[in-house]
């Protein structure tokens, strides 16, 4: 099963229930090589689901402290559901977490050359 690293709203129980229909199980981990920024969300469905108009967004940054979050095991179908939840400013990429685990994470799409 794929792993999904969350540093933001996908950690919220209400977002997990709305997005996946269940609470995810996972463990604390961290992601090196990125810095946390904030994105103003305008999609009313995402705002309604998360309860927030500002969501964290990762941009590449070398030398900073790792970003802490949770690594969740999800199905391929749940990965597609997470893709549908995230707004167009994010793109899913594969990363290696501090633990050595290979996982997917959503980052600023401009950081990986997406327009």
Secondary structure, 3 states (H helix, E strand, C coil): CEEEEECCHHHCHHHHHHHHCCCCCEEEEEECCEEEEEEECCCHHHHHHHCCCEEEEEEECCCCCCEEEEEEEECHHHHHHHHHHCCCCEEEEEEECCCCCEEEEEEEHHHHCCC
